[in-house]
Amino acid sequence: MIDFVRQLVLPHFGVPALDASVSPLGNGHINETFLVRWSSGELVLQKINTDVFKTPNALVENAHKIAAHLTQKCESNEYQLKVVGPLRTQDEALAVDLKEHGFWRAINYLPYSHSIEVVTNEEEAFAAAKAFGHFSSALSDLDATVLEDVIPQFHHLPGRIAQLELAVSKDTHKRLDTCSDWVDMVFAQQSLLQELAEISPSLPLRTCHNDTKINNMLYDKRDMSSLAIIDLDTCMKGHLMYDFGDMVRTFTSPEEEDSKALDKVHVRESIFAAICRGYLSELGSVLSEDEKRSLWLGARVICLMIGIRFLTDHLNGDVYFHIHHENHNLERAANQFTLYQSLLAQEQALTQYFN
């Protein structure tokens, strides 16, 4: 793959193949990402997974619109983070489609950038939540309808449950026996569907990040200050309760999302409180009252829904998320469902931080 990238992809972006070093970057579940360095520059190169993102041109167009809007905000001193945006090809395109050899795009690389996989203290959680809130606040005046839905109904709990029901009914890979207890748990959560049906019509459409994992906020390794929000692939119109929920999902557990140590997977109350403080410090005056009320619902829905997606992929034969060993998606699902159960058990303690 490295030789292919160097010889056939990099020239499209004006990078001299013989002078370039190419190395894998990050641990994303979907796309293949590389750091490219040469004597006069550096960039991040990605091969977009077109099985997941079936309209990759829409993806890069969305990212371009968001980066352009944030750049304008920077120029007027309304956005204090660095902007990560697309780099154009030699033909001034936002990406290059090599057909059977993949759809490739490049984005600027930020020196001194550092990401973490697990939040270790309240300061890290507060900084990241504040950064994601700042990102959303800066985009609050961007008409969300100008963005295309790169994955239709991405955060749609009824649809995700329906996909799980189909996977269960088919059980193509004969895996149901290994996870039937988790399947039963999911199907018992019908009350969430009712809550969603009641509040969703009152929520405004916003430009949402839709993947606010802790490793999508870059710290500056020199002082661990917030540097940039990255991975704009799933930026679409939606409801901010899901952005809040994904922070809760990826910040609050002391374990990574595929940890098998379920006895250690739980929501850390102090980290949850820091998320609320950081996020609302930037968005408190932007959110409607209904949006503020929806945040607790968003936390529960996202933890359950990501678990459903992992479980569905396990039953379907691991066709969506990259796995590294047998039953990897089942382990991820069990992890997320355990975190969801921890949320429910601490509802009284956690909801006080919205007041």
PADO-941534 format. One record per residue (C-alpha): residue in one letter; residue number from 1; x, y, z. Coordinates in nm, 2 decimals. Layout:
BEGIN
(a; NUM; (X; Y; Z))
...
This chain:
BEGIN
(m; 1; (0.00; 0.00; 0.00))
(i; 2; (0.28; 0.24; 0.09))
(d; 3; (0.45; 0.21; -0.25))
(f; 4; (0.11; 0.25; -0.43))
(v; 5; (0.04; 0.57; -0.23))
(r; 6; (0.39; 0.71; -0.31))
(q; 7; (0.38; 0.63; -0.68))
(l; 8; (0.02; 0.67; -0.79))
(v; 9; (-0.15; 0.90; -0.53))
(l; 10; (0.10; 1.16; -0.41))
(p; 11; (0.17; 1.31; -0.76))
(h; 12; (-0.19; 1.42; -0.78))
(f; 13; (-0.12; 1.64; -0.48))
(g; 14; (0.21; 1.77; -0.61))
(v; 15; (0.42; 1.57; -0.37))
(p; 16; (0.74; 1.43; -0.51))
(a; 17; (0.72; 1.05; -0.48))
(l; 18; (1.09; 0.98; -0.44))
(d; 19; (1.12; 1.24; -0.16))
(a; 20; (0.82; 1.14; 0.04))
(s; 21; (0.79; 0.92; 0.35))
(v; 22; (0.45; 0.76; 0.41))
(s; 23; (0.34; 0.61; 0.74))
(p; 24; (0.00; 0.50; 0.89))
(l; 25; (-0.17; 0.75; 1.11))
(g; 26; (-0.43; 0.71; 1.38))
(n; 27; (-0.66; 0.41; 1.45))
(g; 28; (-0.99; 0.50; 1.28))
(h; 29; (-1.25; 0.24; 1.22))
(i; 30; (-1.35; 0.34; 0.87))
(n; 31; (-1.09; 0.52; 0.65))
(e; 32; (-0.72; 0.45; 0.58))
(t; 33; (-0.51; 0.74; 0.70))
(f; 34; (-0.14; 0.82; 0.63))
(l; 35; (0.10; 1.09; 0.73))
(v; 36; (0.31; 1.21; 0.44))
(r; 37; (0.63; 1.40; 0.49))
(w; 38; (0.88; 1.53; 0.23))
(s; 39; (1.16; 1.79; 0.23))
(s; 40; (0.94; 2.09; 0.19))
(g; 41; (0.61; 1.99; 0.36))
(e; 42; (0.37; 1.74; 0.52))
(l; 43; (0.01; 1.65; 0.49))
(v; 44; (-0.25; 1.39; 0.59))
(l; 45; (-0.37; 1.16; 0.32))
(q; 46; (-0.69; 0.95; 0.34))
(k; 47; (-0.84; 0.68; 0.14))
(i; 48; (-1.22; 0.72; 0.19))
(n; 49; (-1.41; 0.40; 0.25))
(t; 50; (-1.67; 0.43; -0.02))
(d; 51; (-1.86; 0.13; 0.11))
(v; 52; (-1.95; 0.34; 0.41))
(f; 53; (-1.94; 0.69; 0.24))
(k; 54; (-2.12; 0.61; -0.08))
(t; 55; (-2.11; 0.98; -0.19))
(p; 56; (-1.75; 1.08; -0.12))
(n; 57; (-1.77; 1.39; -0.32))
(a; 58; (-2.04; 1.52; -0.09))
(l; 59; (-1.81; 1.44; 0.21))
(v; 60; (-1.52; 1.65; 0.08))
(e; 61; (-1.76; 1.93; -0.03))
(n; 62; (-1.91; 1.94; 0.32))
(a; 63; (-1.56; 1.95; 0.48))
(h; 64; (-1.47; 2.24; 0.24))
(k; 65; (-1.78; 2.44; 0.33))
(i; 66; (-1.72; 2.39; 0.70))
(a; 67; (-1.34; 2.47; 0.68))
(a; 68; (-1.42; 2.79; 0.48))
(h; 69; (-1.68; 2.90; 0.73))
(l; 70; (-1.44; 2.84; 1.02))
(t; 71; (-1.16; 3.02; 0.84))
(q; 72; (-1.38; 3.33; 0.81))
(k; 73; (-1.45; 3.31; 1.18))
(c; 74; (-1.08; 3.29; 1.25))
(e; 75; (-1.02; 3.60; 1.05))
(s; 76; (-1.28; 3.79; 1.25))
(n; 77; (-1.13; 3.64; 1.57))
(e; 78; (-1.45; 3.45; 1.65))
(y; 79; (-1.28; 3.11; 1.63))
(q; 80; (-0.97; 3.04; 1.83))
(l; 81; (-0.88; 2.69; 1.72))
(k; 82; (-0.68; 2.58; 1.41))
(v; 83; (-0.88; 2.48; 1.10))
(v; 84; (-0.82; 2.15; 0.94))
(g; 85; (-0.94; 2.16; 0.58))
(p; 86; (-0.89; 2.00; 0.24))
(l; 87; (-0.59; 2.05; 0.02))
(r; 88; (-0.65; 2.07; -0.35))
(t; 89; (-0.50; 1.85; -0.62))
(q; 90; (-0.28; 1.97; -0.90))
(d; 91; (-0.61; 2.01; -1.10))
(e; 92; (-0.76; 2.22; -0.82))
(a; 93; (-1.00; 1.94; -0.72))
(l; 94; (-1.08; 1.85; -0.36))
(a; 95; (-1.00; 1.49; -0.41))
(v; 96; (-0.89; 1.23; -0.67))
(d; 97; (-1.10; 0.94; -0.77))
(l; 98; (-0.88; 0.65; -0.89))
(k; 99; (-1.18; 0.43; -0.94))
(e; 100; (-1.09; 0.07; -0.84))
(h; 101; (-0.78; 0.21; -0.66))
(g; 102; (-0.98; 0.43; -0.43))
(f; 103; (-1.10; 0.78; -0.36))
(w; 104; (-0.83; 0.99; -0.20))
(r; 105; (-0.82; 1.33; -0.03))
(a; 106; (-0.56; 1.53; 0.15))
(i; 107; (-0.59; 1.77; 0.45))
(n; 108; (-0.34; 1.99; 0.62))
(y; 109; (-0.13; 1.85; 0.90))
(l; 110; (-0.09; 2.04; 1.22))
(p; 111; (0.26; 2.03; 1.38))
(y; 112; (0.27; 1.96; 1.76))
(s; 113; (-0.07; 1.79; 1.74))
(h; 114; (-0.15; 1.52; 1.99))
(s; 115; (-0.45; 1.30; 2.04))
(i; 116; (-0.55; 1.08; 2.33))
(e; 117; (-0.76; 0.77; 2.35))
(v; 118; (-0.88; 0.78; 2.71))
(v; 119; (-0.95; 1.08; 2.92))
(t; 120; (-0.74; 1.07; 3.24))
(n; 121; (-0.86; 1.38; 3.42))
(e; 122; (-1.12; 1.65; 3.44))
(e; 123; (-0.90; 1.91; 3.28))
(e; 124; (-0.87; 1.70; 2.96))
(a; 125; (-1.25; 1.65; 2.95))
(f; 126; (-1.32; 2.01; 3.01))
(a; 127; (-1.08; 2.13; 2.74))
(a; 128; (-1.21; 1.89; 2.48))
(a; 129; (-1.58; 1.95; 2.56))
(k; 130; (-1.52; 2.33; 2.55))
(a; 131; (-1.34; 2.29; 2.21))
(f; 132; (-1.63; 2.09; 2.06))
(g; 133; (-1.87; 2.35; 2.20))
(h; 134; (-1.67; 2.63; 2.05))
(f; 135; (-1.67; 2.44; 1.71))
(s; 136; (-2.05; 2.41; 1.72))
(s; 137; (-2.10; 2.77; 1.83))
(a; 138; (-1.89; 2.90; 1.55))
(l; 139; (-2.10; 2.69; 1.31))
(s; 140; (-2.43; 2.80; 1.46))
(d; 141; (-2.48; 3.06; 1.18))
(l; 142; (-2.40; 2.82; 0.90))
(d; 143; (-2.72; 2.70; 0.73))
(a; 144; (-2.71; 2.33; 0.80))
(t; 145; (-2.92; 2.25; 0.50))
(v; 146; (-2.63; 2.34; 0.27))
(l; 147; (-2.46; 2.02; 0.39))
(e; 148; (-2.54; 1.69; 0.22))
(d; 149; (-2.62; 1.38; 0.43))
(v; 150; (-2.32; 1.17; 0.36))
(i; 151; (-2.48; 0.88; 0.57))
(p; 152; (-2.86; 0.92; 0.57))
(q; 153; (-3.02; 0.87; 0.91))
(f; 154; (-2.68; 0.83; 1.07))
(h; 155; (-2.81; 0.89; 1.43))
(h; 156; (-3.15; 0.73; 1.39))
(l; 157; (-3.22; 0.49; 1.67))
(p; 158; (-3.54; 0.34; 1.52))
(g; 159; (-3.35; 0.26; 1.20))
(r; 160; (-3.05; 0.11; 1.39))
(i; 161; (-3.29; -0.11; 1.59))
(a; 162; (-3.45; -0.22; 1.27))
(q; 163; (-3.11; -0.31; 1.13))
(l; 164; (-3.04; -0.52; 1.44))
(e; 165; (-3.38; -0.69; 1.41))
(l; 166; (-3.29; -0.78; 1.05))
(a; 167; (-2.95; -0.91; 1.14))
(v; 168; (-3.10; -1.12; 1.42))
(s; 169; (-3.37; -1.27; 1.20))
(k; 170; (-3.11; -1.37; 0.94))
(d; 171; (-2.83; -1.47; 1.17))
(t; 172; (-2.62; -1.53; 0.86))
(h; 173; (-2.30; -1.62; 1.04))
(k; 174; (-2.47; -1.82; 1.32))
(r; 175; (-2.35; -1.58; 1.59))
(l; 176; (-2.68; -1.51; 1.77))
(d; 177; (-2.62; -1.76; 2.04))
(t; 178; (-2.31; -1.57; 2.15))
(c; 179; (-2.50; -1.24; 2.21))
(s; 180; (-2.86; -1.32; 2.27))
(d; 181; (-2.86; -1.16; 2.61))
(w; 182; (-2.74; -0.83; 2.47))
(v; 183; (-3.00; -0.85; 2.19))
(d; 184; (-3.27; -0.89; 2.45))
(m; 185; (-3.14; -0.60; 2.65))
(v; 186; (-3.16; -0.37; 2.34))
(f; 187; (-3.51; -0.47; 2.25))
(a; 188; (-3.62; -0.39; 2.61))
(q; 189; (-3.53; -0.02; 2.57))
(q; 190; (-3.84; 0.09; 2.39))
(s; 191; (-3.90; 0.39; 2.62))
(l; 192; (-3.61; 0.57; 2.46))
(l; 193; (-3.80; 0.56; 2.13))
(q; 194; (-4.09; 0.73; 2.29))
(e; 195; (-3.87; 1.00; 2.44))
(l; 196; (-3.71; 1.07; 2.10))
(a; 197; (-4.05; 1.09; 1.93))
(e; 198; (-4.17; 1.35; 2.18))
(i; 199; (-3.87; 1.59; 2.18))
(s; 200; (-3.72; 1.56; 1.83))
(p; 201; (-3.98; 1.78; 1.65))
(s; 202; (-3.89; 2.07; 1.87))
(l; 203; (-3.52; 2.06; 1.81))
(p; 204; (-3.36; 2.29; 1.55))
(l; 205; (-3.14; 2.15; 1.28))
(r; 206; (-2.77; 2.24; 1.35))
(t; 207; (-2.44; 2.18; 1.18))
(c; 208; (-2.32; 1.88; 1.38))
(h; 209; (-1.99; 1.71; 1.40))
(n; 210; (-2.15; 1.37; 1.47))
(d; 211; (-1.83; 1.20; 1.58))
(t; 212; (-1.71; 1.39; 1.89))
(k; 213; (-1.48; 1.11; 2.01))
(i; 214; (-1.20; 1.23; 2.24))
(n; 215; (-0.94; 1.15; 1.97))
(n; 216; (-1.11; 1.39; 1.73))
(m; 217; (-1.00; 1.68; 1.93))
(l; 218; (-0.62; 1.75; 1.90))
(y; 219; (-0.42; 1.89; 2.18))
(d; 220; (-0.11; 2.10; 2.14))
(k; 221; (0.16; 1.87; 2.28))
(r; 222; (0.37; 2.16; 2.39))
(d; 223; (0.12; 2.27; 2.66))
(m; 224; (-0.18; 2.03; 2.62))
(s; 225; (-0.41; 2.32; 2.52))
(s; 226; (-0.69; 2.26; 2.27))
(l; 227; (-0.56; 2.28; 1.91))
(a; 228; (-0.82; 2.17; 1.66))
(i; 229; (-1.13; 1.97; 1.59))
(i; 230; (-1.06; 1.71; 1.32))
(d; 231; (-1.24; 1.44; 1.12))
(l; 232; (-1.52; 1.63; 0.95))
(d; 233; (-1.64; 1.33; 0.75))
(t; 234; (-1.97; 1.29; 0.93))
(c; 235; (-2.05; 1.66; 0.96))
(m; 236; (-2.41; 1.70; 0.86))
(k; 237; (-2.73; 1.86; 0.97))
(g; 238; (-2.87; 1.71; 1.29))
(h; 239; (-2.93; 1.76; 1.66))
(l; 240; (-2.65; 1.86; 1.90))
(m; 241; (-2.77; 1.62; 2.17))
(y; 242; (-2.58; 1.35; 1.97))
(d; 243; (-2.26; 1.54; 1.98))
(f; 244; (-2.29; 1.58; 2.35))
(g; 245; (-2.38; 1.21; 2.38))
(d; 246; (-2.07; 1.10; 2.19))
(m; 247; (-1.85; 1.30; 2.42))
(v; 248; (-2.01; 1.13; 2.72))
(r; 249; (-1.96; 0.79; 2.55))
(t; 250; (-1.59; 0.84; 2.47))
(f; 251; (-1.48; 1.06; 2.76))
(t; 252; (-1.64; 0.92; 3.07))
(s; 253; (-1.52; 0.56; 3.08))
(p; 254; (-1.17; 0.48; 3.21))
(e; 255; (-1.14; 0.20; 2.96))
(e; 256; (-1.11; 0.22; 2.58))
(e; 257; (-1.43; 0.13; 2.38))
(d; 258; (-1.31; -0.23; 2.30))
(s; 259; (-1.19; -0.31; 2.65))
(k; 260; (-1.30; -0.65; 2.78))
(a; 261; (-1.26; -0.54; 3.14))
(l; 262; (-1.63; -0.47; 3.18))
(d; 263; (-1.60; -0.45; 3.56))
(k; 264; (-1.40; -0.14; 3.50))
(v; 265; (-1.63; 0.02; 3.24))
(h; 266; (-1.84; 0.29; 3.41))
(v; 267; (-1.93; 0.66; 3.38))
(r; 268; (-1.70; 0.87; 3.59))
(e; 269; (-1.92; 1.14; 3.75))
(s; 270; (-1.64; 1.40; 3.77))
(i; 271; (-1.56; 1.36; 3.40))
(f; 272; (-1.93; 1.39; 3.31))
(a; 273; (-1.95; 1.71; 3.52))
(a; 274; (-1.65; 1.85; 3.33))
(i; 275; (-1.81; 1.78; 3.00))
(c; 276; (-2.12; 1.97; 3.10))
(r; 277; (-1.92; 2.26; 3.22))
(g; 278; (-1.70; 2.28; 2.91))
(y; 279; (-1.97; 2.23; 2.65))
(l; 280; (-2.22; 2.46; 2.81))
(s; 281; (-1.96; 2.73; 2.86))
(e; 282; (-1.95; 2.77; 2.48))
(l; 283; (-2.31; 2.68; 2.38))
(g; 284; (-2.52; 2.78; 2.68))
(s; 285; (-2.65; 3.09; 2.52))
(v; 286; (-2.69; 2.92; 2.18))
(l; 287; (-2.90; 2.62; 2.28))
(s; 288; (-3.27; 2.64; 2.31))
(e; 289; (-3.43; 2.51; 2.63))
(d; 290; (-3.55; 2.20; 2.45))
(e; 291; (-3.19; 2.14; 2.33))
(k; 292; (-3.06; 2.17; 2.68))
(r; 293; (-3.33; 1.92; 2.80))
(s; 294; (-3.23; 1.68; 2.52))
(l; 295; (-2.87; 1.64; 2.62))
(w; 296; (-2.93; 1.37; 2.88))
(l; 297; (-3.14; 1.18; 2.62))
(g; 298; (-2.86; 1.22; 2.37))
(a; 299; (-2.61; 1.06; 2.61))
(r; 300; (-2.82; 0.76; 2.66))
(v; 301; (-2.92; 0.72; 2.30))
(i; 302; (-2.56; 0.74; 2.17))
(c; 303; (-2.42; 0.49; 2.41))
(l; 304; (-2.70; 0.24; 2.33))
(m; 305; (-2.69; 0.31; 1.95))
(i; 306; (-2.32; 0.27; 1.91))
(g; 307; (-2.35; -0.06; 2.09))
(i; 308; (-2.63; -0.16; 1.86))
(r; 309; (-2.41; -0.08; 1.55))
(f; 310; (-2.12; -0.29; 1.68))
(l; 311; (-2.36; -0.57; 1.77))
(t; 312; (-2.53; -0.56; 1.43))
(d; 313; (-2.19; -0.56; 1.25))
(h; 314; (-2.09; -0.86; 1.46))
(l; 315; (-2.40; -1.05; 1.35))
(n; 316; (-2.35; -0.94; 0.99))
(g; 317; (-2.00; -1.08; 0.97))
(d; 318; (-1.80; -0.76; 1.05))
(v; 319; (-1.86; -0.58; 0.72))
(y; 320; (-1.86; -0.22; 0.85))
(f; 321; (-1.60; -0.16; 1.12))
(h; 322; (-1.24; -0.27; 1.09))
(i; 323; (-1.17; -0.55; 1.34))
(h; 324; (-0.84; -0.68; 1.47))
(h; 325; (-0.94; -1.02; 1.60))
(e; 326; (-1.24; -1.25; 1.62))
(n; 327; (-1.54; -1.12; 1.82))
(h; 328; (-1.39; -0.77; 1.82))
(n; 329; (-1.72; -0.60; 1.74))
(l; 330; (-1.90; -0.81; 2.01))
(e; 331; (-1.65; -0.69; 2.26))
(r; 332; (-1.71; -0.33; 2.16))
(a; 333; (-2.08; -0.38; 2.18))
(a; 334; (-2.06; -0.53; 2.53))
(n; 335; (-1.84; -0.24; 2.64))
(q; 336; (-2.09; 0.02; 2.51))
(f; 337; (-2.39; -0.15; 2.66))
(t; 338; (-2.21; -0.17; 3.00))
(l; 339; (-2.15; 0.21; 2.98))
(y; 340; (-2.51; 0.26; 2.89))
(q; 341; (-2.62; 0.07; 3.19))
(s; 342; (-2.39; 0.27; 3.41))
(l; 343; (-2.55; 0.59; 3.28))
(l; 344; (-2.90; 0.46; 3.38))
(a; 345; (-2.78; 0.36; 3.72))
(q; 346; (-2.64; 0.71; 3.79))
(e; 347; (-2.92; 0.92; 3.64))
(q; 348; (-3.00; 1.12; 3.96))
(a; 349; (-2.64; 1.21; 4.02))
(l; 350; (-2.55; 1.30; 3.66))
(t; 351; (-2.86; 1.51; 3.56))
(q; 352; (-2.78; 1.76; 3.84))
(y; 353; (-2.50; 1.90; 3.62))
(f; 354; (-2.74; 2.04; 3.37))
(n; 355; (-2.88; 2.28; 3.63))
